[in-house]
Amino acid sequence: ASQFVTSVVEDEILYGLENFGVPRDQIEDRVAQALADMGISEVRDRVISSLSGGQKQKVAIASVLALNPRVLVLDAELDPLSSRTVFDLLARYAREHGATVVVVEQKIALLSQYADMLVIVDEGKIRFADAPAQVLEHSDELKAIGVNCPRSTTLMNRLRAEGLYAGAPVRNVREAREALKEVLA
């Protein structure tokens, strides 16, 4: 909770708005919208220390969203239980507000289902920058540099290497199941 500067959720969101000189007549709408964007309107008056880890993460993100950023960069040390929810909310925010969301993350299994583009950086150099499916085709190389791919992707890539599968790369179990139906038919 060290990233917080106040003790109450609403005050945390107000802090950034006031520091960036947002006009008073916009503040209430921005606070309400940021809380709604993160699905936490009900915790507005709560003490931050009383929130769950996932709720605290959402408050931290809401405090930035209230500033209406065009680009949002997150180092995704997300609570595993709430990461799918957070990614769903951020994807909706990006669509509705025309914003770009950049997430720094080493585990790309879940992220690859949301991202339009994956950029893999190794020792300060870009190794891959493409749509998730195209990047995931390189699961062996990714594993070698410490990037965890979905197991389903690795399985289908091995089947491709053996000449048993020629379809599109897969990003999750559902896509692998559909691809395997074709392989086993």
C-alpha positions in Angstrom: 0.0 0.0 0.0 3.0 2.3 -0.1 2.0 3.8 -3.4 -0.9 5.6 -1.7 -0.6 9.1 -0.4 -4.0 9.3 1.4 -6.0 6.9 3.6 -9.5 7.1 1.9 -10.3 6.0 -1.7 -12.0 9.2 -2.8 -9.1 11.3 -1.4 -6.6 9.2 -3.3 -8.3 10.0 -6.6 -8.8 13.7 -5.7 -5.1 14.0 -4.9 -4.0 13.6 -8.5 -6.8 15.7 -9.9 -6.0 18.6 -7.6 -2.3 18.4 -8.2 -2.8 18.5 -11.9 -5.0 21.5 -11.7 -8.2 19.9 -13.0 -11.0 22.4 -12.9 -13.3 22.0 -9.9 -16.4 21.6 -12.1 -14.9 18.4 -13.7 -13.6 16.8 -10.5 -16.8 15.0 -9.3 -17.5 13.5 -12.8 -13.9 12.3 -13.1 -13.8 10.7 -9.7 -17.1 8.9 -10.4 -16.0 7.8 -13.9 -12.6 6.5 -12.7 -14.3 4.4 -10.0 -16.9 3.1 -12.4 -14.2 2.4 -15.1 -12.4 0.1 -12.5 -15.7 -1.4 -11.1 -15.1 -0.1 -7.6 -17.7 2.7 -7.2 -18.9 1.0 -3.9 -15.5 1.5 -2.2 -15.4 5.3 -2.7 -15.7 6.2 1.0 -13.7 3.2 2.4 -10.3 3.4 4.1 -7.7 2.0 1.7 -6.1 -0.2 4.3 -9.4 -2.1 4.7 -9.5 -3.1 1.0 -8.3 -6.4 -0.5 -5.1 -6.5 -2.6 -7.1 -6.5 -5.8 -9.2 -3.5 -4.7 -6.1 -1.6 -3.8 -4.7 -2.2 -7.3 -7.9 -0.9 -8.8 -7.8 2.2 -6.6 -4.2 2.9 -7.8 -5.3 2.5 -11.4 -8.4 4.6 -10.9 -6.4 7.4 -9.5 -4.5 7.6 -12.8 -7.5 7.0 -15.0 -9.2 10.0 -13.4 -6.5 12.1 -15.2 -7.8 10.9 -18.6 -4.5 9.6 -19.9 -4.1 8.9 -23.6 -1.4 6.4 -22.7 -1.3 4.3 -19.6 1.8 2.3 -18.7 1.5 -0.4 -16.0 4.1 -2.6 -14.5 1.7 -5.5 -14.0 2.6 -6.9 -10.6 -1.1 -7.8 -10.5 -2.8 -10.0 -8.0 -3.4 -13.2 -10.0 -7.0 -13.5 -8.8 -7.9 -10.1 -10.0 -5.6 -9.8 -13.1 -8.3 -11.0 -15.6 -10.8 -8.5 -14.1 -8.3 -5.7 -14.3 -7.3 -6.6 -17.9 -11.1 -6.7 -18.8 -11.6 -3.3 -17.3 -8.4 -1.8 -18.9 -9.4 -3.2 -22.3 -12.9 -1.6 -22.0 -11.3 1.7 -20.8 -8.9 1.7 -23.9 -11.8 1.1 -26.3 -14.2 3.6 -24.7 -11.6 6.4 -24.3 -9.4 5.7 -27.3 -6.4 5.2 -25.0 -3.3 3.1 -25.3 -2.6 0.7 -22.5 1.0 -0.6 -22.2 1.5 -3.5 -19.7 5.0 -4.6 -18.6 4.7 -8.3 -17.7 6.9 -11.4 -17.9 4.1 -13.9 -17.9 2.3 -13.4 -21.2 -0.3 -16.2 -21.1 -3.2 -14.0 -20.0 -1.8 -10.8 -21.4 -1.6 -12.4 -24.9 -5.4 -12.8 -24.9 -5.9 -9.0 -24.5 -3.0 -7.4 -26.3 -3.1 -6.1 -29.9 0.7 -6.3 -29.9 3.4 -8.0 -27.9 6.8 -6.5 -27.7 9.5 -8.8 -26.2 12.6 -7.1 -24.9 15.7 -9.1 -24.1 18.7 -7.4 -22.6 17.5 -4.0 -23.8 16.9 -5.0 -27.3 13.5 -5.7 -29.0 13.4 -9.4 -29.9 9.9 -9.6 -31.2 7.2 -7.0 -31.9 4.1 -8.3 -33.6 0.5 -9.5 -33.0 0.4 -12.0 -30.1 -0.2 -15.1 -32.4 2.9 -14.3 -34.4 5.1 -13.7 -31.3 3.9 -16.9 -29.7 5.0 -18.9 -32.7 8.5 -18.5 -31.1 7.7 -20.2 -27.8 11.0 -22.1 -27.6 13.0 -18.8 -28.1 10.7 -17.0 -25.6 11.3 -19.7 -23.0 15.0 -19.5 -23.5 15.0 -15.8 -22.6 12.7 -16.3 -19.6 9.3 -15.4 -21.1 6.6 -17.8 -20.0 4.3 -18.8 -22.9 0.9 -20.5 -22.5 1.4 -24.3 -22.3 -1.2 -24.8 -25.0 0.9 -22.6 -27.3 4.0 -24.6 -26.6 2.2 -27.9 -27.3 0.8 -26.7 -30.6 4.1 -25.2 -31.7 5.7 -28.7 -31.0 3.0 -30.3 -33.1 3.8 -27.8 -35.8 7.5 -28.6 -35.7 6.7 -32.3 -36.0 4.5 -31.6 -39.1 1.3 -32.6 -37.3 -0.3 -29.2 -37.2 -0.3 -26.5 -39.8 -2.9 -24.1 -38.5 -2.7 -20.7 -36.8 -0.8 -20.3 -33.5 -2.9 -20.7 -30.4 -3.0 -18.4 -27.3 -5.1 -20.4 -24.9 -6.6 -23.8 -24.0 -9.9 -23.1 -25.9 -8.0 -22.3 -29.1 -5.8 -25.4 -28.6 -8.8 -27.6 -28.1 -10.3 -26.4 -31.4 -7.0 -26.9 -33.2 -6.6 -30.4 -31.7 -10.0 -31.4 -33.0 -8.6 -30.8 -36.5 -5.3 -32.6 -35.8 -7.1 -35.6 -34.4 -9.8 -35.8 -37.1 
